[in-house]
Amino acid sequence: MRKKDIQFTKLPDAPGVYLFLNARKEILYIGKATSIRNRIRSYFGKHLDDTRGPLLVTMRDEATAVTFEKTDSVLEALILEANLIKKHHPRYNTRDRDNKSFNYLIITNEDFPRVLIVRGRDLFSSWKERDIKRLFGPFPGGGLKEALKTVRKIFPFRDACAITDHKPCFNQQIGLCPGVCIGSISKTKYLRTIRHVQLLFEGKKKKLLETLTTEMKRLAKMEEFEKASEVKRKIFALTHIQETALIGSDYKVSSGSDMKRVEGYDVAHMSEQNRVGVMVVVTEGKARTSDYRKFNIATKKKGDVAALEELLQRRFNHDEWSLPDMIVIDGGIAQRNAAQRVLDTFEYAIPLVHVVKNDKHKVSRIIGNRALVEKYQNEILLANAEAHRFSISFHRQKQRKNLLT
């Protein structure tokens, strides 16, 4: 399929799901987007092979048509994508990643069910069918964790606390658990909440809104106005979920007011040998070494830019890790452009800062949003220094190991 075959002006600049079809109208690939138009356009850019891999280049070339379905929010696009993949099993979705690396949403089979995100590898190895009441997914890419945070604000549920605790869990104290742990909600009422969550993830938002509206009117008729107002707030939140669901590119944007997690990246090698990459994390101005990660670079493409691109792609495939509020990379405009391509591929709009060094490897410039650079200069420099130190240490470790083998 060629770029000129698509009338981009007829594609909506809105959230939804897109489907690539072949000449026999078979679905080859399903994806979600914050902007259907921009997302489909990205498949015809110069860097698809680098950012998404040769498999999706093959898919695009085999495709003869693209269809789409708009949704009211990115959250609903994420849910619809998972339901359609489960229904149709598109060839290039299942080949793009192993099902064991996908995330699934589980509603447990208990008197007071828990709502959990489970990695495919854990689902297939540790869970028994009798312990699961409902299973949703697979959910490819990132987004499920952030989506569930939004859903939980509307419909508080239990995830970890025990019914026998008899003391409020942390989530109950911040309004995200309805008090299962202290017995402040009946089984009937809690199961009604779980039913609401279930309807939403079944893609039945319209039915869910009708159910809530009926419930609100019933409570108002009984003059239980406080409870009716609570249901009304849920209806409003669902109706305006596009404004609150902070997932995907246009929705994962930091204002810079609260940089809780700054991630730094660097690669190291000696004449292209023993190439490695690292991720470091700075929170509240301090290195969080427990979140540091090492990566052996596998790409055959030479140069720091290709290595950085692989490093970031692999990092963002781990959607179980918290998303950063800022990314700090080492290098110039080429590294910055590579990092931006990866962010565009995963549809994340995260502030990006790159640190430029002089010939003595001393910081000469910090390039990025000026206000963020001025406010968080210490965090940026710490993340950059730690990434450099950690990458050199890992490279030397790998070098010594290879010399001894």
C-alpha positions, 0 to 999 in steps of 0.5 A: 500500500502506498501513501498516495492511495490514502486520502488523509483529509478524510481520516479523522483527527480523533481517537479511535481504532484503525484496521489494515486490510488485504485484497481479500478484506482480511484484517492484517493489523489493528491499532489504536490512536489518539489521532487516527489521521496522524497515526496512519500517516506515521506508517508511511514515514521514512523511519518505519523500519527503524522504529517499528521493525520490518514486520510492520513494513511487510504488513503495510506493503501487503495492505490494500485498504485502511478502515477505522472506528472513532471512539469518544476517548483514548481509553475507549480506543484502548478497550476496543483495540483489545476486544477486536484483537481478541475477536479477529486474531490479526496475523501481524498483531500476534506475530508482532509480539508474543502473547506472553509479553502482553498485559491482561485485565483480570477480575478475580472469582471471589466474593469481593473480586479484585481487579488486576493487571497481569502479564501474559507470562504470569497469566499462563504460568500462575493462574488457574481458570477457576480463579478468574471471573472475567479476562480482558485482553490482550492489551498490546503496547502501553496504556492499560495501567494508566487507563485503569487509574482513570477507571478506578477514580470513577469506580473504586475497586479492590486490588490487594487488600484483604477482607479480614484486615479490619483496617483501612488500606492505603487505597481506601484512604485516598478514595481508590478502594471502597472499603472492602478491607474494613467492611464499609461496603456490602457485597451487593453494592461492591458487585454492582461496581464490578459490573460497571467496570466489566461493562466498560471493558466489554466496550458497552459504555452506552449500556453502562451510562443507561444503567447509571442513569436509571440508578440515579433516577431511582435514588432521586425518586427515593429522595436519596439525593447525596447518593444520586449526586454521586452517581451523577458525578460518575456519569459526568466523568464517563461522558467527559472521559476524554478530558481525564484519561491520561494515556497515549500521546496527546494525553501523556503530557507533563506540565512540568509542575511535578517532575516525580520521575526523570529517566536518563539514558546512555549507550556505551561501547568500544569501537562498536564492540560490547554495545550496551545501553542503560536507563537510570531514574531520578526521583525527588532529586535523588538517584533511584537505583532500584529502578535502574535497568541494563540492556544489551544492544542487539541491532546490527546497525552501527552508531549511537543513534541506532543503539539509543533507538533500540534502547528506548523502544525496548524500555517503552515495551515495558508498560508495567514500568511507570512512565517518566515525567521527563526523558534525558538523553546524551547527545546532539540533534541526531539522538534527540530526533531518534528519541522523538521518533520512538516517542511518536511511535508509542504515542507519548508526549513526554518532555525530552531534554538532551545534554550536549558535551564538549570535546572534553566530555563536559556539559556545554549545553542542555537543550529542551523546554527552557522553563523545565531546564531551568527548574530541574537542572539539578535533576537533569544533570544528575540523571545524565551523569548517572546514566553515563557512569552506569553505562560505562560500568556495565560496558566494562563488566561485559567487556571483562566477561567476554575476555574471560570466555 
